[in-house]
Amino acid sequence: VSEREKRGTHVLQAVVEVVADHGLDGVSMRTVAAAAGISLAQVQYYFRSKDELLAAAFQHVGAGVEQRAADVDTAGHPRDVLRRLLRLWLPLNEARARDARVWVAFTAASATSAALRTINLAIDHDMRSWFAEFLRRAQLSGHLDAGLDPEVEGALLLALVDGLVLQALACPTLDDGVALVTTSMDVYLARLFINHGRVH
Amino acid sequence: VSEREKRGTHVLQAVVEVVADHGLDGVSMRTVAAAAGISLAQVQYYFRSKDELLAAAFQHVGAGVEQRAADVDTAGHPRDVLRRLLRLWLPLNEARARDARVWVAFTAASATSAALRTINLAIDHDMRSWFAEFLRRAQLSGHLDAGLDPEVEGALLLALVDGLVLQALACPTLDDGVALVTTSMDVYLARLFINHGRVH
């Protein structure tokens, strides 16, 4: 990673902080410069426009989400691996709730921005593929019913985690959200894997 | 419904159109007046501020969503009733995609607005309760495994439909989205009801 890239990442992290606190409405070249503790000219050195800045920040957020999947401990029953992974995305603490709010803000903006929608689609596609590949391996190891379609199940897992994130964020307190979504997730994963596969 | 309420609803529908085309960023007392074909003073007669306007518009959108559940034809197997209902919310045509974009915009704004979050929570709560009550009746009629927790299954159904809406909106074309989410939904509902209940 070059010095330029490192500084660019510092600016993108500042965008994320601004979005978490004020939503996408709060983002301007000026507010990001202030949050990053650098000058407006320095922000403009890395990103020519607000649109370019937002696109890069969304890609940065998406890369973080995908990194968590790549880093997850894959030891044990696939149900437990998925449980660990989904818990990394759900807003189970203040830091994760901030991440989740930022993700929702960018997802919503994708509805009216073609550039952001392209990035959103790529993230969704990568996530579904990751889930599908994981479930395919679970079928090969005999942990998951071979009759299931891994692509469809991948789309369902993505829908589940996205939808649970939204419900958790709507809750009045973090604890209410945690109780609601962890129970739901556990029931879903138990049903997905129930009565299938030999014990290893 | 009084004349005043009818005119108020006309203004709220104008907010929805502005949000569908330009996102929440595009909403101001002025743009809404223009979209509604009335004067700024007339908008101000109904709503004192942009915040009040947005809160009323979100409530209007939520009421529309809940009305679709109240209106759904409940004849037949509960699996088919749910299938019909979820199809009313998914972005399966341009009009529904507009509705879905508006819902996503308000949901995202709830992350940074306490007033909108309160409304969001109330809508989520009503939807989960509707699903839970529906599933409870499906258990009583022997169509659904009595061992399932209707509250948890209600939260899962809400997560499913919310998550599938997001995935469909991210797709490059409406048709791609339709194919992705209808298949996923059918697989989910088949598994929820599989091997349970007597045939009526």
Interface residues (C-beta under 8 A of the other chain):
Chain A: D21 H22 G23 L24 D25 R101 V104 A105 T107 A108 A109 S110 A111 T112 R117 N120 L121 D124 D149 V152 E153 A155 L156 L158 A159 L160 V161 D162 G163 L164 L166 Q167 L169 A170 C171 P172 L180 V181 T183 S184 V187 Y188 R191
Chain B: D21 H22 G23 L24 D25 R101 V104 A105 T107 A108 A109 S110 A111 T112 R117 N120 L121 D124 D149 V152 E153 A155 L156 L158 A159 L160 V161 D162 G163 L164 L166 Q167 L169 A170 C171 P172 L180 V181 T183 S184 V187 Y188 R191
